[in-house]
């Protein structure tokens, strides 16, 4: 059984449509896809949607989150809001 596409032949029947295999790489003629560059390299493209966070800011965020979590646990157990299993 084949998966050929068929189309009407005008007489009430169907005729197979010839299969044309196209190489998608031939359609990539834009320079941004690296066709103009040698050895199949891709160009360096900027991503305007991503602004990386600095290392200092990342460390400060996680340190604050850890300290806030620890403080919440100490206050919660210290006031008796949570109790240790006995």
C-alpha positions, 0 to 999 in steps of 0.5 A: 500500500502506498501513501501517494496523493491522488487527485481527480482525473476529470472522468470520475476516477483518481490519478496518482500525483507524482511525488516530488521530493524537495530539499528544504535546504535549497530554499534557505537562501537568506544570509542569516541562515548561513548559506553565505558563510562557509563550512555550514556555520551559522551567523551570530544572531542577537536575541532581543527577547532575552536580557541575561541577568548578571551573576551578582544579581542572581546570587543576591536573589538566591541568597535572599530567597534562602535567608527568607525561607530560613527566617520563615521557618525559624519564626514559624517554629519559634511561635508555635505556628508549626510544631515538631512531632513528638 
